[in-house]
Amino acid sequence: MEFDRLVQVRLSMPGAQKSEFGPGYLVAPRLVLTAAHVLGDARGPKPGTVTVCRPAPYTADTAGGQETAAPGLGTHFRATVRWYRKDDAVDAVLVDIHDAPQTADLSTQALGTTRTTL
């Protein structure tokens, strides 16, 4: 696992005081794989706004004792569900990130191996 590909996927639902969230994995520069139960149930995704961010590590400010986010991390980008499946066999969703900066160091992630028999 490449830890720089870990992201947080968040669902903000209309009228809800808190967002639902869970981990995700960047499989391409703008495509995130996460668990479908983070965004919905067997009936489909719940209504609301989906966002993706890289979790911001916090560092203590020795002068004031207050924690601050590292610059450039923790920014939330809107995302759209592109594929969703939640059933007894699969619990997965792919979300497409809007307006995220292109990241040259995040090439497409291989998710398995191809086997051929001659």
LINDA-V10246 format. One record per residue. N is the residue number from 1. RES is the residue in one letter. PHI is phi in radians with two decimals (NA if undefined). Layout:
n | res | phi
N | RES | PHI
N | RES | PHI
//
This chain:
n | res | phi
1 | M | NA
2 | E | -1.72
3 | F | -1.15
4 | D | -1.30
5 | R | -1.69
6 | L | -1.30
7 | V | -2.37
8 | Q | -1.96
9 | V | -1.87
10 | R | -2.25
11 | L | -2.06
12 | S | -1.78
13 | M | -1.71
14 | P | -1.01
15 | G | 1.42
16 | A | -1.50
17 | Q | -1.40
18 | K | -2.14
19 | S | -1.53
20 | E | -1.68
21 | F | -2.64
22 | G | -2.87
23 | P | -1.36
24 | G | -2.48
25 | Y | -2.32
26 | L | -1.30
27 | V | -1.64
28 | A | -2.70
29 | P | -0.94
30 | R | -2.24
31 | L | -2.16
32 | V | -2.06
33 | L | -1.78
34 | T | -2.54
35 | A | -1.41
36 | A | -1.11
37 | H | -1.16
38 | V | -1.20
39 | L | -1.94
40 | G | 3.13
41 | D | -2.49
42 | A | -1.10
43 | R | -1.36
44 | G | 2.32
45 | P | -1.14
46 | K | -1.32
47 | P | -1.22
48 | G | 2.63
49 | T | -1.77
50 | V | -1.71
51 | T | -2.28
52 | V | -2.28
53 | C | -2.57
54 | R | -1.53
55 | P | -0.99
56 | A | -1.62
57 | P | -1.24
58 | Y | -1.83
59 | T | -2.17
60 | A | -1.31
61 | D | -1.56
62 | T | -1.14
63 | A | -1.27
64 | G | -1.92
65 | G | 1.32
66 | Q | -1.71
67 | E | -1.52
68 | T | -2.30
69 | A | -1.32
70 | A | -1.13
71 | P | -1.03
72 | G | 1.50
73 | L | -1.95
74 | G | 1.55
75 | T | -1.29
76 | H | -1.61
77 | F | -2.03
78 | R | -1.11
79 | A | -2.49
80 | T | -2.17
81 | V | -1.22
82 | R | -1.81
83 | W | -2.62
84 | Y | -2.52
85 | R | -2.60
86 | K | -2.41
87 | D | -2.65
88 | D | -1.16
89 | A | -1.76
90 | V | -2.33
91 | D | -2.37
92 | A | -2.59
93 | V | -2.60
94 | L | -1.97
95 | V | -2.08
96 | D | -1.78
97 | I | -1.51
98 | H | -1.55
99 | D | 0.93
100 | A | -1.40
101 | P | -1.14
102 | Q | -1.14
103 | T | -2.00
104 | A | -1.13
105 | D | -1.47
106 | L | -1.93
107 | S | -1.37
108 | T | -1.03
109 | Q | -1.61
110 | A | -1.35
111 | L | -1.92
112 | G | 3.00
113 | T | -2.09
114 | T | -1.71
115 | R | -2.02
116 | T | -2.22
117 | T | -2.03
118 | L | -1.73
//
